[in-house]
Amino acid sequence: MGENTGTVSSSYATGAVSVGNDSYNIGGLAGYNDGTVTSSYATGAATGGSGASYIGGLAGWNAGTVSSSYATGAVSAGNDSYNIGGLAGYNAGTVTSSYATGAATGGCGASFHPRLVGVNTDDSTVTSSYAAGAATGGGARSPITIRGRFQSTPP
């Protein structure tokens, strides 16, 4: 789905999501989440072209709540992309009891591509969550930006 402002529960997506250059809000289940996603998952890859932003295995941009959910697909973007994460590319909400196992990869000049969330804002929260996929990038920009409250519990 493109945007979620309601509730998604016990749902899943298995297909790959692939978009072109300069696209944003790309997610395996939701491109933009400003509602609630619970007990849901995405298994397909999420891929953006050069200049793409806010790319996540489950949600590209999370401004709501993600709980008891996971993503297993690889997340990747081309050159000069940013905010790439295994579960969410950008988290301005709450993530709890969730995980990502797919790799998060950015091309040359890509930034902010850690394993769980690309960027965790000052007022966001991540608890009891983890990532097991690799994070790689070909650029000189920071590979991780984490602010807010972040507590990771490995498997």
Beta strands, then each sheet from edge to edge (+ up, - down):
strand 1: 3-4
strand 2: 7-9
strand 3: 12-13
strand 4: 17-18
strand 5: 24-27
strand 6: 30-33
strand 7: 36-38
strand 8: 41-42
strand 9: 46-48
strand 10: 53-56
strand 11: 59-62
strand 12: 65-67
strand 13: 70-71
strand 14: 75-77
strand 15: 82-85
strand 16: 88-91
strand 17: 94-96
strand 18: 99-100
strand 19: 104-106
strand 20: 117-120
strand 21: 125-131
strand 22: 135-137
strand 23: 145-146
strand 24: 149-152
sheet 1: 1+ 6+ 11+ 16+ 20+ 23+
sheet 2: 2+ 7+ 12+ 17+ 21+ 18+ 13+ 8+ 3+
sheet 3: 2+ 7+ 12+ 17+ 21+ 24+
sheet 4: 4+ 9+ 14+ 19+ 22+
sheet 5: 5+ 10+ 15+
end
